[in-house]
């Protein structure tokens, strides 16, 4: 059943997932640009991705994304050619301008440098 209307992001963000069920390691972290890292423990996988600035999506958003992935995988004629594993967790990281200030008079805003 389709989920209720989920508000979409007003600003861009990156998505990462943690899945289970692979031969190389028990847990797989997939993140931006197809970067895949395998771990033997969930805690290692979670700590790795959180240290990169990702945080867990709210449950309603995570459910919406999970349903989207399932529909996309079912739409591939003949099925996917690789092991998808079982999706455990979806995380996101917002892409926002960063302001770095050591002193108030020396404030630098990355959005102003463009």
C-alpha positions as CSV (number, residue, x, y, z in Angstrom):
1,X,0.0,0.0,0.0
2,X,1.3,3.4,-0.9
3,X,2.4,5.5,2.1
4,X,0.8,8.9,2.9
5,X,2.2,11.9,1.1
6,X,5.6,12.6,2.5
7,X,7.0,16.1,2.4
8,X,9.9,16.4,0.0
9,X,13.2,18.1,0.9
10,X,13.3,21.8,0.4
11,X,17.0,21.6,0.1
12,X,19.3,18.9,-1.5
13,X,20.5,16.0,0.6
14,X,22.5,12.8,0.2
15,X,21.2,9.4,1.1
16,X,23.1,6.4,2.5
17,X,21.8,3.0,3.4
18,X,22.9,0.1,5.6
19,X,21.9,-3.3,4.4
20,X,22.6,-6.9,5.5
21,X,23.1,-10.2,3.7
22,X,26.4,-10.2,1.8
23,X,29.3,-12.6,1.6
24,X,32.1,-10.1,2.0
25,X,30.8,-8.8,5.3
26,X,27.6,-8.9,7.3
27,X,26.7,-5.2,6.8
28,X,27.1,-3.0,3.7
29,X,27.1,0.8,3.8
30,X,26.2,2.4,0.4
31,X,26.7,6.1,0.2
32,X,27.3,8.9,-2.4
33,X,28.9,8.1,-5.8
34,X,28.4,4.3,-5.4
35,X,30.9,4.0,-2.5
36,X,30.4,0.7,-0.8
37,X,32.0,-0.4,2.5
38,X,31.5,-3.8,4.2
39,X,31.5,-4.3,8.0
40,X,31.2,-7.3,10.3
41,X,29.2,-5.4,13.0
42,X,26.3,-3.1,12.7
43,X,27.8,-0.7,15.2
44,X,30.9,-0.3,13.0
45,X,28.7,0.4,9.9
46,X,26.6,2.9,11.8
47,X,29.5,4.7,13.4
48,X,31.3,5.0,10.0
49,X,28.3,6.6,8.3
50,X,27.4,8.9,11.2
51,X,31.0,10.2,11.4
52,X,30.5,11.4,7.8
53,X,27.6,13.6,8.9
54,X,24.7,11.3,8.0
55,X,21.8,10.9,10.4
56,X,18.9,8.5,10.5
57,X,15.8,9.5,8.6
58,X,12.5,9.9,10.4
59,X,10.5,6.6,10.2
60,X,7.9,8.0,7.8
61,X,10.6,9.2,5.4
62,X,12.6,6.0,5.7
63,X,9.4,4.0,4.9
64,X,8.8,6.1,1.8
65,X,12.4,5.7,0.6
66,X,12.2,1.9,1.2
67,X,9.1,1.6,-0.8
68,X,10.6,3.6,-3.6
69,X,13.7,1.3,-3.7
70,X,11.5,-1.9,-3.7
71,X,9.4,-0.5,-6.7
72,X,12.6,0.4,-8.5
73,X,14.1,-3.1,-8.1
74,X,10.9,-4.8,-9.2
75,X,10.8,-2.6,-12.4
76,X,14.1,-4.1,-13.7
77,X,13.3,-6.6,-16.4
78,X,14.5,-10.0,-15.4
79,X,15.3,-8.7,-11.9
80,X,18.5,-7.1,-10.5
81,X,21.8,-8.7,-11.5
82,X,23.3,-8.2,-8.0
83,X,22.5,-9.1,-4.4
84,X,20.4,-6.3,-3.0
85,X,20.6,-7.6,0.6
86,X,17.9,-6.6,3.1
87,X,17.7,-2.8,3.7
88,X,18.0,-2.1,7.4
89,X,18.4,1.7,7.7
90,X,18.3,4.8,5.5
91,X,20.2,7.9,6.5
92,X,20.6,11.4,5.0
93,X,22.9,14.3,5.1
94,X,21.7,17.8,4.2
95,X,23.8,19.9,1.8
96,X,23.8,23.4,3.3
97,X,26.2,26.3,3.1
98,X,28.7,26.1,5.9
99,X,29.7,29.2,7.9
100,X,33.1,29.1,9.6
101,X,33.9,31.8,12.2
102,X,37.0,32.0,14.4
103,X,36.2,35.6,15.2
104,X,33.1,37.6,14.4
105,X,35.1,40.0,12.1
106,X,36.7,37.0,10.2
107,X,33.4,35.2,9.3
108,X,33.5,33.3,6.0
109,X,30.3,31.9,4.4
110,X,30.9,29.3,1.6
111,X,27.7,30.5,-0.1
112,X,29.2,34.0,-0.6
113,X,32.4,32.7,-2.2
114,X,30.6,31.7,-5.4
